[in-house]
Amino acid sequence: MGQQGTLGLYNFFGFWGFGVIVGYVLCFHEGWGLQGLWSGIVAGVFLTRCAPCESAPGARHSIAWCKTPTLDRS
């Protein structure tokens, strides 16, 4: 909980800072066309997915479910 800002930065830089730029280079400068654009975007999404796991080992399992807030329906 409380990691939205950090993960938002991962998403922004992984997709826009890496994926779109690599896709642009592959598409227009390397002559791959649309396949290059999609390859870059997929690489950016893959990088975004792997980055939090590498920077914080065990981050996927760090949610303390017993401490998460619940709705009081009284």
C-alpha positions in Angstrom: 0.0 0.0 0.0 1.2 3.5 -0.7 3.4 2.6 -3.7 1.2 4.2 -6.4 3.6 7.1 -7.0 6.6 4.8 -7.4 4.8 2.4 -9.7 3.4 5.3 -11.7 6.9 6.5 -12.4 7.9 3.0 -13.5 4.9 2.9 -15.9 5.6 6.4 -17.2 9.3 5.9 -17.9 9.0 2.3 -19.0 6.2 3.0 -21.5 6.9 6.6 -22.7 10.6 6.9 -21.9 11.6 3.5 -23.3 8.9 1.7 -25.2 7.6 4.5 -27.4 11.1 5.8 -28.1 12.4 2.3 -29.0 9.3 1.7 -31.1 9.8 5.0 -32.9 13.5 4.2 -33.7 12.7 0.7 -34.8 9.7 1.9 -36.9 11.2 4.9 -38.7 15.0 4.6 -38.5 15.5 0.9 -38.8 12.7 0.3 -41.3 10.7 -2.2 -39.3 7.4 -0.4 -39.9 4.5 -1.2 -37.7 6.1 -4.3 -36.3 8.9 -2.2 -35.0 6.5 0.2 -33.3 4.7 -2.6 -31.6 8.0 -4.4 -30.7 9.2 -1.2 -28.9 5.9 -0.8 -27.0 6.0 -4.5 -25.9 9.6 -4.1 -24.8 8.6 -1.1 -22.7 5.7 -2.9 -21.1 7.9 -5.9 -20.4 10.5 -3.5 -18.8 7.8 -1.9 -16.7 6.7 -5.3 -15.5 10.2 -6.4 -14.6 11.5 -3.2 -13.0 9.6 -3.3 -9.7 10.5 -7.0 -9.2 14.2 -6.3 -9.7 14.4 -3.2 -7.6 12.5 -4.5 -4.6 12.8 -8.3 -4.3 9.6 -9.8 -2.9 7.6 -6.7 -3.8 4.8 -8.7 -5.2 4.2 -10.4 -1.9 4.6 -7.4 0.4 0.9 -6.6 0.9 -0.2 -7.2 4.5 -3.7 -8.3 3.8 -4.7 -8.4 7.5 -3.8 -4.7 7.8 -5.6 -3.5 4.7 -8.6 -1.2 5.4 -12.1 -2.7 5.2 -15.5 -1.1 4.6 -17.6 -0.6 7.8 -21.1 -1.4 6.7 -22.8 -0.5 9.9 
